[in-house]
């Protein structure tokens, strides 16, 4: 990587830190943001059948439905769900009524919610749980309680290969390792990577990427110095609204190679023509180029990134990156480790979360027992051993199952 690019990255992080310290802590929805009159409700459906999730609202100019797994923290945009769940058919992903059909059994236990946004701000609905039974109406996991008969003793044992997590790779080799797929560049002189048609310039160029949650419909291409990418996408035709969103991270527009960025945001609709706040120019919609920077507590480190819920871990630390020609709805979220000591930062106010008998996800963490998240971050807590009695800072919480909280202060959470 050139010295110019490293200087650019350093300048970017300094500029981001100075700007972030001016941002208010998220609390209530901003005045003038959309309002919700009817929340989506839980649905139970047999495998292969259909159901709808509905929200009634006013004031939204953009509606985006998402699926969330309370145990793993994985988030999937409804517009991308047919790639994540084999056979699923989705419509209305940007309307008040989300329609699902041919629902597969693997969606049992997933939760559904939507984000409503306008120029004043955004709000999120409550989470509605999707329960999927088998075709006779029995719990979907009942058949898993009885193990299948062992194979004949004469047949050699063949390790089972996980289905649906081997993406297409170009200029690289892919090897399955349990539920993960390790993609390694064929040469050492990687210039950048192309992921699902968009170019990614990382602050440190990885030679290998370990992927979970991608499948044969996803593509990773290693592009080498002096070579031309084969899978970069042209701007798509006008269609459904496309959103780019950052969780526990900040984004900004970029001018051109080597120039400082500008115009920071956390969510953006880039289907229509938009103003690039870095240079003031109007850009035709359909694609966007931007920089994504993780929000880090002092002492914290990025150990991976989630792209639309798929986890990518690199062989080098990646704190920020530039993406060029993004042409699909995308959510970026860094995965963090817990700082070694209780350090805070003057730039962003962080809340410490400590769990006993439970784990939390959100704010850059998956199933963590302790960590620091920006104040105002939504987190979900799940019991580690089947407990149902929750206390937060010594106060009882009258809930059963997952606990949803906003980390607006230091919290010690227990579940027993």
N, C-alpha and C positions, 0 to 999 in steps of 0.2 A: 504494500500500500504506500502511496506517495506521501512525502512529508507534508505536501499541501493539504491532502485529505485529512491527515492527523491534526494539522492546525485547525482545519475547518471543524473537526469534531470537538476539539477543545473549546474553540470559540462558541460553538453551539451550546455546549453544556453550561458554560458560564452565563450566556445570554438567557438560557432557559431558567437557571437558578434565580437570576435577578428578577425575571418576570414572574416566576411562580410565587415568590414571596409576596407579591402584590395581590395574589388571587384570594378571594374570600373563602372561608371554610364552608363547605356545602352543608346546609341544614334543611330548612323547609323549601318547598318548590318556589321559585321566583314568582313574583306577582305578574299576572298576565299569562302564565304558562297554562297548558291544557288542564281541564278538570274532568274527573271521572265520576259518573253517576251510577254505573252498574259495572261490577267487577266480574272477571271470568270465574267460572265455577268448576269444581272437580267433575271429571267425566269418567265413566266406566264403560268399556266397550270390549266386545269379543275380538280376538285376533282376526285380522283381515277385514273387519268392518270399518265404519266411519263414524266421526263425531265432529262437533263444532265447538269452538271457544269464542265467546262474544264479549266485547267491551262496549259500553255506551259512554260517550265522552263529548266534550265540546271544546273547540279552540285549537285542535291539533291540525297541523299542516303535514305531518309525517307520522305514520304508524308503523312500527316494526315489531313483529312477533318473534319470540325466541323460546327455545327449549333449554331446560336446566336440569342437571342431574345432582340431587342434593348430597349424594355420597362422594362423588368424585369432583364436583365443582365444574364439570365440563359444561360449556354453553355453546349452543348451536343455533345459528340464525335459521328462521323458518324457510327463508329463500334458499338455504343450502341443505335443508334437512333431507331431501331425497338422495343426496350424496352420502349422508351419514347413516341413514336407515334404509336398508335395501327394500325396495318395493313400495315405500311410502309415497303417496301422492298428496301434494299440498297446493292449496289455492287460497287467495285472500290474505297472503302474508303481510300485506301493507294496507289492510282494510279493517273495519271494526269486527268482522267475522272471519276467523281462521277456520278453514275447512280441511279436514284430514280424512283420507280414505286409504284402504288397503293397509291398515295400521299393523305393523309387525309386533310380535310378542316382545322383542327387545326394548320396546318403548315403555314397558310396564314400570311405573314408579317415576318416570320423568315428570317434570313440572313445566308448566306453560305460563308465560307472562308476556306483556308487550310494553314497549316504550312509546309514549306519546310526546311529540315535540313540536314546538313552533319557535319563532324568532325570540320569544321571551324566556324560553327555558324548556325543560323536559320533566316528565313524571313517569313513574313505572307503576303498573297495576300490581295487585296481589298475585301470588303464585297459585295456580290451580294444578292439581295433581291428575295425571292421566293413569288410570288403572286398566291394564289389559289382561283379560282372562283367556284361557284357551277356548276352543270353539264349543265346548260343552259348558262353559261358564265357570270352570274351576280355576283356582289361582294359577298363574302362568308358570310358577316355579315348582308346582307340585310334582311334575314329572322328574324334576332334577333331584328330588329327595331319594328316589330309588335308582341306584347306579346301574348302568347297563351291564349285561353279563360280560364276563371276561372273554377275550378272543380265544380261539382254539390254541392249545399249547403248541401245535405244530407251526403256527404262523408267526413269523418274526414280528416283534413289536416295533412299530414305526411312530416316532414322536409326532403328535398332532401339530399341524401348522395352523396358527390363527388365521381365520379368513378375513379378508377385507381390509388389511392394514399394510399392503404392499403397494406403495405408489409407483407410478411409472417414473423411471429415472433416465436421464440422458447425460452422457459425459461422466457418469458415475456408476458405481456398483451398489446394489442393495442386498442386505442380508437380514433375515428375520432372526430375532433374539427374543423368544417368548412373545409378549404382546407388542414389542417394539421393533422398529425397522431401522437399521443403521445404514445410512447412505454415505458412501465415501467417494470423493472425487478421484478420477482416474489419473490425474496429473497433479503436480504440486503448485503450478502457477495459476491458481484460480483467481479470476478477476472479480467475478460477482456470481450470484445465483439467481435463477429465475424460478419463482414458485407460483404455479397456476397462472402463468402468463404475465406476471409483473416482475420487474427487476428489483432485486434487493442488494443494496450496498451496505454491508455491516461495518461497524467501527473497527472490528477485527475480522478479517475474512476467514471463515471456518473452512477446514479441509474435510470435515465429517459432520453430519447432522443426524441425530437420533430422533426418530419420529414416532409418535403414538397418536392414533385417531385419524390417520389418513388412509385412503384406499386406492383402488386402481383408477379412480376418476381424478385423482390428484397427480400433479407432475412437478418434479424437481429436476432442474437442469443446472449442471455446473458449467460455467462459461469461462474459457481460459483467455489469457492475454493474447491479443491478436486475432481472437476468434469472434464469430458472430452468433448470437443466440438464435436457436431454432424455434423457440416456443413463445416469444413475446407476442402479446395480443394487440390487435388494432382496436381502436375505440369502438365499442359496441353500438348497435343501433339503439334508438330511443326505446325505453321499455319501462319496467317497474322502477320505482325510486331505489337508488343505491345509497347506502350509508357507510361511512367509515367511522369507527368509534374506538376510543382508547379507554381502558380501565386501569387505574393506578399508573397512568402514563399520560404524557402530553404530546400533542402533535402540532406541527406548524407547516405552513407553505414554504416552498423553496424556490429560489430564483433560477439559478443555473449552477453548473459545476463550479465549486470554489467560492460561491457567494454566500453571505450570511442569510439565514432564513428569517422568517417573520410571520406574524399573524397566528397566534397560538389558539388552539381550540381542542375540544375533547370529542366532539361529534360533528359530522358534516354530511350534508346531502349533496352529492356531486353529480347527480343525473343532469340537472339543469346547468346552464352556463353559470359560472361563479367568478367572483373577484379573487384573484390571487393576492392575498394581503401582504405578501413579501415584496411585490413590485407594483401593485395597483392595477394590473392588467386583467381584463376580462378573458376568461378561458372557456372554450366550448366544453360542455359537460360530456360525461361518458367515461372519462379517465381522470385520475388525479395523481399528482406527485407530491410527496410529503415526507417529513421526518418524524419519527416516533422515538420518544425518550422516556425511559422508565423513571418513576418517582421512587427514590431510594431513601430509606432512613439512614442516618449516619451509622456506618458499620455494616450495612446490608449489602448483599450482592445478588445480581441477577443470575439464576442458574438455568433459565430457559424462557421461552416465549410461547404463549398460546395464540394461535391464529384460528379464529372461528372455532375455538374449543380444542383443536388439535395441538398437541404439545410438541414443540421443537426444542431440542437441547443440542448445543454446539460444543465442539471440542475446544473452543476458546470463549472467554467471557464476552457477551454481546449486551452492552448497556443501551445502545441506540443504533438506529439504522435509517437509511433513506430508501424509500420505495418509489419506483418510477412506473407510471402507466398502470396503476391499480384500476381494474375495471369490474370488480365485483364487490358486493357488500362484505365488509371485513370488520372484525373486532380484534384488537391487539391488547394483550395483557401479559406483563412480565410475571414470571414465577420467581419468587424470592426465597432466600434462606433467612433464618432468624439471625439478627446481629449477635455477635459474641457477647456483648455487654449492653447495658441499658443506656444507650446513647440516644440523644434527641438531636434535632437539627433546627437551626433558626430559620431555615427557608420554608419548611412545611411543618405544620403541627401534626405530630403522630401520636396515636394512642396505642398503648401496649395492651395486647390481648394474651391472657394466660388461661389455659384450659386444664382441668383435672377431671378425668373420666370422660373426656370428650375431645373432639378436634374441631377446628374451624377452617372454612374456605372463604376466599374473597380477599381483596386488597393485595393480590399478588401471591397468596398462599393456597395450597391444596392440602387439606387434612393435616394442618399444623397444630402443634400444642402450644406454641408461643411465637410471638412475632409483633412487629410494629406496622400499623396500617395508617394511612392518612385519616385524620378525623373527618367524620361524615361518611366513611366507607360502609357500605352494606356488607354484612358477613352472615354466613349460615353456619350453625353449629350442629354437629351430629354426635350422638352418644357413641362411646367406644365399646361399651359392654352391655347394651340393652337397658341402661338406666332411663328413668322417666322423671326424676325429681331434679329440677333445675334451680340453681341459685346464681345470681349475678351480683357481685360485691356484697354477698351476704343476704340479699333480698330474694325471696322465693318467686319463681316465674310459673304461673299456672298454665303450663302447656305440656303436651305430650308429643313426642316425635321431634323433628328438627326445630331449632330455635333460630329465629331471624332477628338480628339486632343491627343497630347503627353504632359504629364504634366512634362515639363522640367524646369518650373519656377513657382513662385506663380501666380495664375490666378484668376481674378474676372470676371465672365461670367454672361452676362445678356441676356435674351430673352424676347422680347415683341412684 
